[in-house]
Amino acid sequence: MRKIRILIVDDAVVIRRLLTDELSKDAHLEVVGAAANGRIALAKIPQLNPDLVTLDIEMPEMNGLEALAVIRKQYPFLPVIMFSTLTERGASETLEALSLGASDYVTKPANVGSVTLAMKHIHQELVPKIKAFCGKAAGINLSLAAPKPSAAIPLPQPRARVKPPSQVEVVAIGVSTGGPNALAAIFPTFPADLPVPIVIVQHMPPVFTKILAERLEQCSSLRVREAQPGDTLQPGCAWLAPGGYHMIVERHGTSVQLQTHQGPPENSCRPAVDVLFRSVADVYGRETLAVVLTGMGQDGLRGCEPIHEAGGQILAQDEESSVVWGMPGFVANSGLADKVIPQDHIGVEITRRVMQGRLARVGVLEARGEG
């Protein structure tokens, strides 16, 4: 086992010192250098040979987005974690960085009240991501990613169903690390007349979820919104759980509405996929199609259990196309997934399963002369 080598890039001296002090406390991590802007960082990378770079966005001479573009050309496999401000501009720039190839992001501690709380934020948010991206190469055993299947130990067969699946009436998606790019790849494949609603939990802080919803709508034929309490689910629309709030579905007469609340975090997350999935299982049962995409940890695993028990369908992203094969990996390894598929097939597979029951029904009606 060796230490993970980190290069910190930030124009603020206090941030560089804060990151260095906190990361150096972990026996698995080593800060090998710091740079005040992207130009200096590019000069230091070949000298220091870091395993990972933390990269600020707003810096003089060469900002983070400009530096990231060069890093991706010269070092395509070097993990880069953006260190972003919790603002609308910071959110927009961070999502742009992810589209340019950043591995992930962490928000800078803001309004936390003390240096101690700021350092706790860094430890909780940044350290696990560094280990998730670099732990395997450094020989660190982590529980953030699921075991990779092998020829000797293949994925288990899907568990037997208690109830057969029904026509899909809702698509519920859970995703975390790597999610914005995965969603941006999947959403353009959906037809404008998709006959069911989509509900999504993406692990993100406040502000970021609103910006992500706007970006997804720009690349999609669907209407995409950050959820508001009381929103009524409608076909051809998608709702993203707001950062800092759990999102659930509730039936009111003939309609289904969204509600949000700030209950305790689950799996250290709020919003949490498990919370949404449990409510979807209660309301839609076997009419649910759940999809678990790339992400660290196990959020979504427990929520998939009642969906499976109700007879709903479950898809999981495969290991090769996931940024971190944690959330989908644990679902796949549990035998809960009906199918484990690569990212570029997921949108088509969702649409196929949504349309499957409807096309069959149309065929029956036409055969009866009722179509």
Secondary structure, DSSP 8 states (H G I E B T S, - for coil): ---EEEEEE-S-HHHHHHHHHHHTTSTTEEEEEEESSHHHHHHHHHHH--SEEEEESS-SSS-HHHHHHHHHHH-TT--EEEEE-SSHHHHHHHHHHHHTT--EEEE---S-SSHHHHHHHHHHHHHHHHHHHHHHHHT---SSS-----SSS--------SS------EEEEEE-TTHHHHHHHHGGGS-TT-SS-EEEEE---TTHHHHHHHHHHHTSSSEEEE--TT-B--TTEEEE--TTSEEEEEEETTEEEEEEE----BTTBSS-HHHHHHHHHHHHGGGEEEEE-SBSS-TTHHHHHHHHHHT-EEEEE-TTT-SSBSHHHHHHHTT--SEEE-HHHHHHHHHHHHHHHHHHHHHHHHHTT--
